Amino acid sequence: MKFGEFMASLQKAEIRHVYLLAGEEHYYIEKAQERILSRLFATQQEQGNAVQKLSGVIDSDDLVGLIETAPFFSSKNVLLLQDSSLFKEKKGEEGDSSKKAGKDKKLERLLALLADMPAYSYVIFIQTSKADKRRKLYKAVEKYGAVLEAEAIRAWNINDWLQGKLQTLNKDMDREAMIYFSGVVSTMQTISLEFLDREFDKLALFSQERRITRALLEKVFAGLPEVSIFALLDAISERKAKRALQLLRRQLNDGTYFTVILALLTRHVRQLWQAQVLQQQGIRGKALAKPLELNPFIAERLGRAAMQFPAVVLKRNMLALIDADYLLKTGQAGEEVLEHAVIDLCRGEA
């Protein structure tokens, strides 16, 4: 299950006796773990008495013994297994038939127990990487419990988190605000959900209105460097040279390193060029999202902007920006190469 569906099931459905929280997005895993434990225990003290944390190598039979052990100081026995070896193939066992047969028998005993867990026991597996869906243990947890697929957050898949957060805040967002948010996120080199979570909490305190508008988002995110970079790329898309140069100069004066601007500018030109080629092949609108790996709102908007550029201008500047990377890093050119690229993109002719 994806994060939004998983959290909704924890809110509505009966708590399961076995969970697997797996993936690269640690924020999702932490939030899911917190929600499961809050459903199981009324207080932190009760939780502390009942939760056993284990990590790394563990034998299947040892885990069976722990699951079957009745709790002494609590009504529940909760096992929290971090990056368990049970989800990994041990080197050297594939060719040793006797060891493999013994391991298989142990695993079958564990799988049978997961299918009929003691009423007092709960197991939470946490894997900080993508889980192998082909493994028997994965299939058993999926059948008798629940699996969270904590997919790493990128600009094109952030809507799942956003919708869940808006639901928590009891707010919604208009289309222009959604496009603005997606655009800002698309310029972030690393997306921190902890940071976005805090910013949306501030936003909820900032306004009592249910509807979040673009104007409100601009006020809340005004201090972010990504906002100014997004505005710069937006101005280039609209071929507004004067505004684009002003925003470029502001970025440089604020201390944004030229490599950051150059990388984002190069990516933007490449995406415009790709969008142009894809549309010539009949791929248009939100259908551009998948091949460009962008949020559908941004992809659709980028597609419209791409058609305003002569193809030769995009190709010329793509090559110029590649050269600029070498020239800037070797000290053979200054910030004027960035200005020249912006001017040519906005005003250049075929």
DRENTOR-215180 format. One record per residue (C-alpha): residue in three letters; x, y, z. Coordinates in steps of 0.05 Angstrom, whole numbers, plus 5000, padded with zeros to 4 digits. Layout:
<sites>
ALAXYZ;...
</sites>
This chain:
<sites>
MET500050005000;LYS502150714988;PHE502851185047;GLY496051525042;GLU492250875036;PHE496450545091;MET495251115141;ALA487751125125;SER487350375139;LEU490750475206;GLN485551005223;LYS479450595203;ALA481149845203;GLU482649385261;ILE490049365279;ARG493848785247;HIS498748315282;VAL504248375230;TYR506848965189;LEU512449095140;LEU514649825131;ALA519649825073;GLY522650335027;GLU527350925020;GLU522851475048;HIS524451455123;TYR519351995138;TYR513651535116;ILE516450955156;GLU517151375220;LYS510151655214;ALA507150955201;GLN510950665260;GLU508551225306;ARG501351115284;ILE501650355295;LEU504550435364;SER499550975383;ARG493950505364;LEU496949955407;PHE498650355469;ALA495350915508;THR501751175541;GLN509151215527;GLN510550835591;GLU506250245569;GLN509650255502;GLY516550245534;ASN514849625575;ALA512149235515;VAL516549395455;GLN522848985441;LYS527549265388;LEU531948795347;SER536248905286;GLY540648535237;VAL541547785239;ILE536047375272;ASP534346645266;SER527246455244;ASP526345985304;ASP528846515352;LEU523646995325;VAL518246455332;GLY520346375405;LEU519847125417;ILE512947165385;GLU510346585427;THR513146865492;ALA507547155535;PRO508847865560;PHE510347975635;PHE509648725646;SER504548895592;SER498448615559;LYS502048625492;ASN508548355464;VAL511048795407;LEU517248625366;LEU520449175325;LEU525448875275;GLN530049365239;ASP533149125173;SER532248395191;SER536547875157;LEU530247475144;PHE528947915082;LYS535947795055;GLU539247185022;LYS545546965059;LYS551646865016;GLY553846145008;GLU547145825025;GLU544645774954;GLY549645224937;ASP549044855004;SER542844424998;SER542844185071;LYS543344885099;LYS538045135051;ALA533244575069;GLY534144715143;LYS532945455132;ASP526645305091;LYS523744885148;LYS525045445198;LEU521945955152;GLU515645515142;ARG514745495218;LEU515146255221;LEU510346335162;ALA505345865196;LEU505746285260;LEU504746945223;ALA498346635194;ASP495746495265;MET498946995312;PRO497946975388;ALA492847505409;TYR498147865451;SER503747895399;TYR505248395344;VAL511048435295;ILE513349055258;PHE518748935205;ILE522449565183;GLN526849535120;THR530350175099;SER530649945027;LYS525749684976;ALA523148994996;ASP523448394949;LYS516148224934;ARG518147524910;ARG520147284979;LYS515446825018;LEU516047265080;TYR513747875041;LYS507747505013;ALA505847245082;VAL506047945113;GLU501948215055;LYS496747655063;TYR496047645139;GLY498048365156;ALA499648995116;VAL505549265077;LEU507549995069;GLU511350155006;ALA515250775028;GLU517251004958;ALA522451554957;ILE519252224946;ARG520452584881;ALA517053184848;TRP512552724806;ASN509852294864;ILE509152804920;ASN501552864911;ASP500352254955;TRP503752605014;LEU500553274997;GLN493452994996;GLY494552645063;LYS497353275094;LEU491653705069;GLN486653195097;THR490153225164;LEU489753985165;ASN482553975139;LYS484454415080;ASP484354385005;MET488454734951;ASP486255084887;ARG489254914819;GLU493955514815;ALA496655364885;MET497654634865;ILE501554834803;TYR505755334844;PHE507354814898;SER509154284847;GLY513754774811;VAL517354974874;VAL518354244895;SER520854064825;THR526854544835;MET528854234902;GLN535153814896;THR532953414958;ILE525753394981;SER525153405056;LEU518253185079;GLU519953395150;PHE521154095125;LEU514854115082;ASP510853825140;ARG513054405186;GLU511754925132;PHE504654675122;ASP503454675197;LYS505655415197;LEU500955535138;ALA495155245178;LEU496655735235;PHE497656305186;SER490656255156;GLN483956005181;GLU481155945111;ARG479855235086;ARG482155385015;ILE489755475005;THR491155974949;ARG497456114909;ALA498056794943;LEU498156455012;LEU503355954990;GLU507756504963;LYS507656855031;VAL509356215069;PHE514955995021;ALA517656685006;GLY524256565042;LEU526055925004;PRO531655974952;GLU527755474910;VAL522055974903;SER526556484869;ILE529655944824;PHE522655704806;ALA520756414788;LEU527056474745;LEU525455834706;ASP518156064700;ALA520456724670;ILE524856354620;SER518955914601;GLU514956544587;ARG520956844550;LYS520957464594;ALA528257674589;LYS528158274636;ARG524857914693;ALA529157294684;LEU535557704687;GLN533158064750;LEU531657394784;LEU538357104761;ARG542057704790;ARG538157644855;GLN540156904861;LEU547457064850;ASN547357664898;ASP544057224952;GLY549956754947;THR546856174909;TYR552855794880;PHE553255824805;THR553355064799;VAL546455014829;ILE543555524781;LEU547255204722;ALA544754504739;LEU537454724744;LEU537855164682;THR540854594642;ARG535554104666;HIS530054604649;VAL532654704577;ARG533353944569;GLN526153844593;LEU523554384545;TRP527254044488;GLN524653344508;ALA517553614515;GLN517953904445;VAL520353244415;LEU515052844453;GLN509453304429;GLN511753214358;GLN510752464370;GLY503652594394;ILE504852564469;ARG501453174499;GLY498453474562;LYS498953074626;ALA501352474586;LEU508152824586;ALA508852704661;LYS511351984657;PRO516852054604;LEU519152714634;GLU518552454706;LEU514753084727;ASN508453234765;PRO502653224714;PHE501053964727;ILE508254174713;ALA508953714653;GLU502753994620;ARG505054704632;LEU512154554608;GLY509254254544;ARG505554904528;ALA511855314542;ALA516254854499;MET512255014437;GLN514155754443;PHE521555614432;PRO524955504365;ALA528154814369;VAL534855094346;VAL534955584406;LEU533955014455;LYS539354584422;ARG544255174418;ASN543455344491;MET543754624514;LEU550654574482;ALA552655264509;LEU550655074581;ILE554654424576;ASP560754834555;ALA559255344610;ASP559754794663;TYR567054664644;LEU568855404633;LEU565955634700;LYS569155064740;THR575955184709;GLY575555944718;GLN575656084643;ALA568956454645;GLY564756834695;GLU557456924711;GLU556357274644;VAL555556594610;LEU549256474651;GLU546657164632;HIS548057034559;ALA544256364562;VAL538256704594;ILE538157264543;ASP538756784484;LEU533356324511;CYS528556904520;ARG530057294458;GLY534056834412;GLU531756704342;ALA532856094299;
</sites>
